Amino acid sequence: MGLFRILKKNSQVFPNKIALVVENYEYSYKSFFELVLQTIQNLSKNDFNTNSKVLIVENNSLSHVLSLFALSYLNATAVPAGKYYSKNHLLDIIKVTGANSIIAGKEDCLFFKKKTKIKKYMCIENSKKFPFFFKKNKLINLNKKIDTNKNFIISMSSGSTSKPKPIIFSQKTKIIRNKLFKNLYKITSKDNIIVTGPIDHSLGMRTLFVPLLNGCTCVMMNNFQIPKYCELIKKYKITFSVLVANQIYDLINSPKYFKNFHLKKGLVSTSAKLLPNAKKKLFEKKIKLFEMYGAAEIGTVTNLDIFKNKRFLSSVGKSYNESIKIKILSKNNKFLDHGSVGEIVCKTPGQFNMYYGSKELNKESFFKGYFKTGDLGYMDKKNYLYFKSRVKNVIRRSGITIYPEDIEKVFINDKNIKEVAAIGKELKNKTLIFLFIIKNKEIHESYIKNICLKKLSKFQFPNRIIFLKKFPKTNLGKINTIKLLRNFRHPF
């Protein structure tokens, strides 16, 4: 059963229940499904079909969600992208993925018509030059056979590298991930779930599909802002939320809103290790907190229930399903014993299909069926996983391995410091460490140096301390390390 038929079933079981809240509008399951039917007919009449690779240039909007479900019925391939992408980036995506159709606003449609050879367009704004996305049609019953194994999504991987890889997902993969997530967090139709990340990325898309495939109410944010987030939680009685670590820090550092913050079902922290001080504050509010580890390519592979596993707070949990296998791999491609640091590799039924258009990358990314995550970590004797660093972020100085996270953690709980990032760079045959700081209060370089002297080993000392007003970040809230170094002009 594909995404379309699951949604159709929910529209019959919960016709009057709110399915989706987006841009201050509420749509029942019945009205939302009717809009999906209308979208399918509009796309079909304009020759969108199983051979279509459709670039969707939209943020978290109604048209973006409708497009995903409509394209799932047509057995077409969606290439989701946000309006926050630069035009050059979008042109690169078209080139890499072979996109041959566009769903976008008027301005973007005009741009792509001028700059590309693409002929098929659907415009979300009424325009004489392009077919209108929201054109009303007489609704008809649709019973087309859906191939859930066919390529459905080509998604750009996220991360701090700013060099995303095109990841292919089938509908089957998305449905498997939904079931794993549903069973892990005991999601039912009584839950109300909020989407805080961009749905053109894997995590945001998962938090979109989970509520809509399980008869829940899905409340979707376009831009994450603490006041709006807390307002929506209260208004729609949100029971469950997934936030990246930086969003949680922003919430905790907003006492006016954090004071009354509560989620009945729970809060999941993802994308980065949540620091002990943040966990403590959530403990005090008796919020059921989970920490998970995963990646766009493999989905969620570990889970840690913070309340039940206080002894393992420094870990990111363990495999929560017997079908999910985790091992640690050495540089020489040998599986390591407990306690040894190496690359985290995983095997899961929620695994992506492959990277698009790169046989070499697909071959390099697996070892004996295990996906190589590019993360370093180790497992203890009870199979709890401990994350150390990204392989690419590791700093090697004078033969010593240095993990940036070990430097950052000595500063992050300091009330005078809001955010910190340690980055290594090879310059003139030297390994230099740059320590970027965003201040909460007025402090000077001498203050940071004193902390370094007290809490860091000499080989961890930064060569340069830089105070900034803000960090460049990805749309998922992660620090963009490439932009951070590129924007900073250093004298070395």
C-alpha positions in Angstrom: 0.0 0.0 0.0 1.5 3.3 -1.1 1.4 6.7 0.6 -1.7 7.8 -1.4 -3.8 4.8 -0.4 -2.8 5.1 3.3 -3.9 8.8 3.2 -7.1 7.8 1.4 -7.9 5.2 4.1 -7.3 7.9 6.8 -9.6 10.3 5.0 -12.4 7.7 5.3 -11.7 6.8 8.9 -11.1 10.4 10.1 -12.9 12.6 7.6 -13.6 15.6 9.8 -10.4 15.4 11.9 -7.8 18.1 11.3 -5.1 16.5 9.2 -2.8 19.4 8.4 -2.3 22.9 9.8 -0.2 25.1 7.5 0.2 28.8 7.0 -2.6 29.5 9.5 -5.1 27.3 7.6 -6.6 24.0 8.8 -7.5 21.1 6.5 -9.5 18.1 7.5 -8.5 14.6 6.3 -11.4 14.8 3.8 -10.6 18.2 2.5 -6.9 17.5 2.3 -7.4 14.3 0.4 -9.7 16.1 -2.0 -7.0 18.6 -2.7 -4.6 15.7 -3.4 -7.0 14.3 -5.9 -7.3 17.8 -7.5 -3.5 18.1 -7.7 -3.2 14.6 -9.3 -5.6 15.7 -12.0 -3.9 19.0 -12.6 -0.5 17.3 -12.9 -1.8 14.5 -15.2 -3.5 17.0 -17.5 -0.2 18.7 -18.0 1.7 15.5 -18.8 3.3 14.9 -15.4 3.7 11.1 -15.3 5.9 8.1 -14.2 8.8 9.5 -16.2 8.7 12.9 -14.5 11.5 14.0 -12.2 9.9 17.0 -10.5 11.9 19.8 -8.8 9.6 21.3 -6.1 10.8 24.8 -5.2 8.8 25.5 -2.1 9.3 25.8 1.6 7.0 24.1 4.1 3.8 25.0 2.2 0.5 23.3 1.3 1.5 23.0 -2.3 4.7 21.2 -1.3 2.8 18.6 0.8 0.2 18.1 -1.9 2.9 17.6 -4.5 4.5 14.8 -2.6 1.3 12.8 -2.2 0.2 13.5 -5.8 3.5 12.5 -7.3 3.5 9.3 -5.1 0.2 8.3 -6.9 1.7 9.1 -10.4 4.8 6.9 -9.7 6.8 10.1 -10.5 10.0 11.1 -8.8 10.0 14.2 -6.5 13.1 16.4 -6.1 12.2 18.6 -3.1 14.0 21.8 -2.6 13.5 24.9 -0.4 13.1 28.5 -1.6 16.1 29.3 0.6 18.3 27.6 -2.0 20.2 30.0 -4.3 19.3 29.9 -8.0 22.8 28.5 -8.9 22.3 25.7 -6.3 18.9 24.9 -7.8 20.5 24.8 -11.3 23.1 22.4 -9.9 20.4 20.2 -8.5 18.6 20.1 -11.9 21.9 19.0 -13.5 22.7 16.4 -10.9 19.3 14.8 -10.7 18.1 15.2 -14.3 14.9 17.0 -13.2 12.7 17.5 -16.2 9.6 19.2 -14.6 9.1 22.1 -12.2 6.6 23.0 -9.5 7.3 26.5 -8.2 6.2 30.1 -7.9 5.9 32.4 -10.9 9.3 34.1 -10.5 11.1 30.7 -10.2 9.1 29.3 -13.2 10.1 32.2 -15.3 13.8 31.9 -14.3 14.0 28.2 -15.1 12.2 28.6 -18.4 14.9 31.1 -19.4 17.9 29.2 -18.0 17.0 25.6 -18.7 15.4 23.4 -21.4 12.6 22.2 -19.1 9.2 22.3 -20.7 6.8 21.1 -18.0 5.7 23.6 -15.3 3.1 23.9 -12.6 2.9 27.4 -11.0 1.5 27.8 -7.5 0.5 31.3 -8.4 -2.1 32.2 -11.0 -0.3 33.1 -14.2 -1.1 33.3 -17.9 2.2 31.7 -18.9 2.0 28.6 -16.8 -0.6 26.0 -15.7 -2.1 26.8 -12.3 -1.3 24.3 -9.5 -4.6 25.0 -7.6 -7.0 24.9 -10.6 -10.2 23.3 -9.6 -11.3 20.0 -11.2 -14.3 17.7 -10.9 -13.1 15.0 -8.5 -12.9 11.5 -9.9 -12.1 8.1 -8.3 -8.5 7.1 -8.9 -7.3 3.5 -8.7 -4.0 3.4 -10.5 -1.5 0.7 -9.5 1.3 2.2 -7.4 4.9 0.8 -7.5 6.2 1.4 -4.0 9.7 0.2 -5.0 10.2 2.8 -7.7 12.4 5.8 -7.0 10.1 8.3 -5.3 12.3 11.0 -3.7 15.7 12.3 -4.6 16.7 14.3 -1.5 19.8 16.4 -1.0 21.6 15.1 2.1 22.0 17.7 4.9 24.9 18.5 7.1 27.6 21.1 7.8 29.7 20.3 4.8 27.4 22.2 2.3 28.2 19.5 -0.3 25.0 17.5 -0.3 24.7 14.2 -2.1 21.5 13.2 -3.9 19.8 10.3 -1.9 17.2 8.1 -3.5 14.2 6.9 -1.4 11.3 4.6 -2.5 7.8 4.9 -1.1 8.5 1.5 0.6 11.5 3.0 2.4 9.4 5.9 3.7 6.6 3.6 4.9 9.1 1.3 6.7 10.7 4.3 8.4 7.2 5.4 9.4 6.4 2.0 11.0 9.8 1.9 12.9 9.2 5.5 14.2 5.6 4.8 15.1 6.4 1.6 17.1 9.5 3.2 18.8 7.6 6.2 20.1 4.2 4.5 20.3 2.5 7.0 18.0 -1.3 6.7 17.7 -4.1 8.7 16.0 -4.6 10.6 19.2 -1.2 12.4 18.9 -0.7 15.9 17.5 2.8 16.3 16.0 4.6 19.5 15.0 7.0 19.8 12.0 9.8 22.2 12.8 12.3 21.4 10.1 12.3 21.8 6.3 10.4 19.0 4.6 12.8 19.0 1.7 15.2 17.2 4.1 14.8 13.7 5.4 14.1 14.5 9.0 11.5 17.1 8.2 9.8 14.8 5.7 9.7 12.0 8.2 8.0 14.2 10.8 5.5 15.2 8.1 4.7 11.7 6.9 4.4 10.1 10.4 1.3 12.1 11.5 -0.4 12.0 8.2 0.1 8.2 7.8 -1.1 7.5 11.3 -4.3 9.6 11.5 -2.7 12.3 13.7 -2.9 16.1 13.3 0.2 17.5 11.7 1.1 21.1 12.5 3.7 22.5 10.1 6.0 25.4 10.7 7.7 27.3 7.9 10.4 28.9 10.0 11.3 27.7 13.5 10.8 30.5 16.1 10.4 29.9 19.8 7.4 32.1 20.4 5.5 30.6 17.4 6.5 27.1 18.3 5.2 27.4 21.9 2.0 29.2 20.6 1.3 26.3 18.3 2.0 23.7 21.0 -0.6 25.3 23.3 -3.2 26.0 20.6 -3.2 22.5 19.0 -2.3 20.5 22.1 0.9 19.1 20.6 1.9 15.8 22.2 5.1 15.0 20.4 8.0 16.9 18.8 11.4 16.3 17.3 14.0 19.1 17.6 17.6 19.4 16.6 19.9 20.1 19.5 20.4 23.8 18.7 16.6 24.3 18.7 16.5 22.8 22.2 19.2 25.1 23.4 17.3 28.1 21.9 14.2 26.9 23.8 16.0 26.5 27.1 17.6 29.9 26.7 14.2 31.5 26.3 13.0 31.4 30.0 9.7 33.3 29.2 8.6 30.4 26.9 10.5 27.5 28.5 8.7 28.2 31.8 5.4 26.8 30.5 6.8 24.4 27.9 5.4 20.9 28.1 4.7 17.9 25.8 2.5 15.0 27.0 4.1 12.3 24.8 7.7 13.4 24.6 10.5 15.3 23.0 13.2 13.8 20.7 16.6 15.4 20.4 18.5 14.8 17.2 21.3 15.9 14.8 23.9 16.5 17.6 24.7 15.3 21.1 22.6 17.1 23.7 24.7 18.4 26.5 24.2 17.3 30.2 23.1 20.8 31.4 20.3 20.9 28.8 19.1 17.3 29.8 19.1 18.4 33.4 16.8 21.3 32.7 14.4 19.1 30.8 14.5 16.5 33.6 13.5 19.2 36.0 10.4 20.0 33.9 9.6 16.3 33.8 9.5 16.2 30.0 9.9 12.8 28.6 13.1 13.2 26.7 14.6 10.9 24.0 17.9 11.1 22.2 18.4 9.5 18.9 21.2 8.8 16.4 20.8 8.4 12.7 21.4 9.9 9.3 19.4 10.8 6.2 20.6 7.6 4.5 19.6 5.2 7.3 17.0 7.0 9.4 16.9 6.5 13.1 19.1 3.7 14.3 19.4 4.3 18.1 17.2 5.6 20.8 17.9 6.6 24.4 15.0 7.1 26.9 16.7 9.6 29.2 14.5 8.8 32.2 14.9 5.1 32.0 18.6 5.0 31.1 20.3 7.6 33.4 23.4 5.4 33.6 24.0 5.9 29.9 23.4 9.6 29.5 26.8 10.1 27.7 25.7 7.6 25.0 23.2 8.2 22.1 21.4 5.0 23.0 21.3 1.6 21.4 19.5 -0.2 18.5 15.8 -0.2 19.3 14.8 -2.9 16.8 16.4 -6.3 16.2 16.4 -5.6 12.5 18.8 -2.7 13.0 22.4 -3.7 13.3 25.3 -1.4 14.4 29.0 -2.1 14.3 32.3 -0.2 14.6 34.7 -0.4 11.7 38.5 0.2 11.7 40.4 2.1 9.0 41.5 -1.3 7.7 37.9 -2.5 7.4 37.9 -4.7 10.5 35.0 -4.9 12.9 36.2 -3.6 16.3 35.5 -4.9 19.8 33.6 -3.1 22.5 35.4 0.1 23.6 37.4 0.7 20.5 36.8 3.9 18.5 36.2 3.6 14.8 33.6 4.5 12.1 30.0 3.8 13.0 28.4 1.5 10.3 24.8 0.4 10.2 22.4 -2.0 8.5 18.7 -1.2 8.7 15.5 -2.0 6.7 14.9 1.8 6.5 18.0 2.2 4.5 18.0 4.5 1.4 18.1 3.0 -2.1 21.3 4.5 -3.3 23.0 7.8 -4.1 21.8 9.1 -7.5 24.2 8.9 -10.4 27.4 7.7 -8.7 28.3 4.1 -8.8 31.7 4.8 -7.2 30.1 6.7 -4.2 27.6 3.9 -3.7 30.4 1.3 -3.7 32.5 3.3 -1.2 29.6 3.9 1.2 29.1 0.3 2.1 31.0 -2.5 3.7 29.4 -6.0 3.8 26.0 -4.4 3.6 26.7 -1.9 6.3 26.4 1.8 5.5 29.5 3.8 6.5 28.1 6.9 8.3 31.3 9.0 8.3 30.9 9.3 12.1 33.4 8.1 14.8 32.3 6.3 17.9 32.4 3.2 20.0 30.1 0.7 21.7 30.2 -0.5 25.2 29.6 -4.1 26.4 25.8 -3.5 26.7 25.8 -2.2 23.0 25.2 1.4 23.9 26.6 3.7 21.2 28.9 6.6 22.0 29.4 9.3 19.4 32.8 11.0 19.2 32.9 13.1 16.0 32.4 13.3 12.3 35.4 11.6 10.6 35.9 14.8 8.5 35.9 17.0 11.7 38.6 15.1 13.5 41.7 17.2 14.1 45.1 15.6 14.0 48.0 17.6 15.5 51.5 16.2 16.1 50.2 12.7 15.7 47.4 13.2 18.3 43.7 12.7 17.5 41.6 15.6 18.7 37.8 15.6 18.7 36.3 19.1 18.3 33.4 18.1 20.6 35.8 17.5 23.5 37.0 21.1 23.2 33.5 22.6 22.8 32.0 20.8 25.8 34.2 22.7 28.3 32.7 26.0 27.1 29.1 25.1 26.3 27.8 25.1 29.9 29.3 28.5 30.7 26.6 31.1 31.2 28.7 33.7 29.5 28.9 31.8 26.3 25.9 31.2 24.0 27.5 29.0 21.3 30.9 27.6 20.5 32.5 25.8 17.5 36.1 24.3 17.3 37.4 23.8 13.8 40.7 22.4 12.6 42.4 23.5 9.4 45.6 22.6 7.7 47.6 25.7 6.7 51.3 25.9 5.7 52.0 22.4 6.9 50.5 23.2 10.3 47.3 22.0 12.0 45.6 25.1 13.4 42.6 25.1 15.7 40.1 28.0 15.5 37.7 28.5 18.4 34.6 30.5 17.4 32.6 32.0 20.3 29.2 33.7 20.5 29.0 35.6 23.8 26.0 35.8 26.2 27.8 38.5 28.3 30.7 40.8 27.8 33.9 38.7 28.1 37.4 39.0 26.7 39.9 36.6 25.1 41.7 36.3 28.4 38.5 34.8 29.9 38.5 32.0 27.3 42.3 31.5 27.6 41.9 30.9 31.3 39.3 28.2 30.7 41.6 26.6 28.2 44.5 26.5 30.7 42.3 24.9 33.4 40.3 22.4 31.3 42.1 21.6 28.1 45.3 19.7 27.4 48.0 21.6 25.7 47.5 19.8 22.4 43.9 21.0 22.4 44.7 24.7 22.8 43.2 26.9 20.0 45.6 28.9 17.9 43.0 31.6 17.5 39.9 32.7 19.5 37.3 34.5 17.4 34.2 36.3 18.8 31.3 36.4 16.4 27.7 37.7 16.6 26.2 34.7 14.9 27.1 31.5 13.1 26.2 30.6 9.6 23.9 27.6 9.8 22.1 25.1 7.6 18.3 25.2 7.4 18.3 22.4 10.0 20.1 24.6 12.5 23.5 22.9 12.2 26.6 25.1 12.2 27.9 25.4 8.6 31.6 24.9 9.2 32.7 25.5 5.6 30.9 28.9 5.5 32.2 29.7 8.9 35.9 29.3 7.8 35.2 30.9 4.4 33.7 34.0 6.0 36.5 34.4 8.5 39.6 36.0 7.2 42.6 34.9 9.3 46.2 36.2 9.2 47.9 32.8 9.2 
